[in-house]
Amino acid sequence: MENIVPIKREVHTSISAISSPFGTISMKACADYLGVALSTLYTWRKKGDIPADCFKEVGGTIFVLARNMRRFFES
């Protein structure tokens, strides 16, 4: 969790601006937006550093739920 704290301070509501009409963004787009490697985002997900309700898996593809992610980073 200590690795994610500095990023939480930097993220603001504009994460929703990059989401689809369905309120989802790709893991890659989210990692790029956060300025971290895609593997880092997957690690945070796996370790539970980012809550599971920030992600949705559909047909083996993981999407980020922009509203939930924004809410997490604003907390």
Buried (B, 14 or more C-beta within 10 A) or exposed (E): EEEBEEBBEEBEEEBEEBBEEEBBBBBEBBBBBBEBEBEBBEBBBEEEBBEEEBBBEEEEEBBBBBBBBBBBBEE
